[in-house]
Amino acid sequence: MPTKFEYIKGGAITEIPWFPADPLLLNNWKAEVIDLIENSPYDFWICGGALEEWFSWDVDIVLTGPLQDSGALKDLLDRTTQIGFNHRQLIDLYWCDDYRKNLEGAPCNTKAYLGSCDTYLETGNCTLEECMIQKSIEVILATSAIIKNGRQVWSAPANSIDVGHSLCKYQARSPSVKQIKRIESGTIYKGTPCRITRNLDFRDIIQWSHQ
């Protein structure tokens, strides 16, 4: 008999595997969550692999804006993730206000993975070498562990702390080692992060070649 599927991320759970990043399913997800997004104190930005030419199983979404009530943030992360599961999309959300200026700035001339690197913001120019300079960022997730089929498949780093309502905060390095290795191998980020608004059509930013 097939093994029962179960995936638990914080307060969100699904027993149905998701599809790769799909613009139509994401449009359906957005239609259901846009009121939550607009009524929240945060901006939601889609970035990462879903915007690129390579295959992506998940959709990275960063919340920016000054940190507000932790209970409300926990509920927002869980609800938007769960609605993603309901539409068979893995929405990978996290709060990181350290990214706000990078996401709001014009994209680097070298297409940084998060819009604009710090050097580009300061000088209006950069090289790939400068895009790979790591900095410390503060990240908050809805959980410190992800469970798939009864097995823990991800856990927060050792420096993480519980900041209430099971929210997990930790210091990370950005860009990550994986992102640096990808750039060094010649795989350059081409997609531009987009703020999720009522008018955004995911068909305009996610390539159908992913399907």
PyMOL commands that set and color helices and strands:
alter all, ss='L'
color gray80, all
select helices_A, chain A and resi 23-38+48-51+70-86+97-104+118-123+128-131+177-184+202-204+208-210
alter helices_A, ss='H'
color red, helices_A
select strands_A, chain A and resi 7-9+12-14+43-47+58-64+90-95+135-141+145-148+151-155+161-162+168-174+194-195
alter strands_A, ss='S'
color yellow, strands_A
deselect
rebuild
show_as cartoon
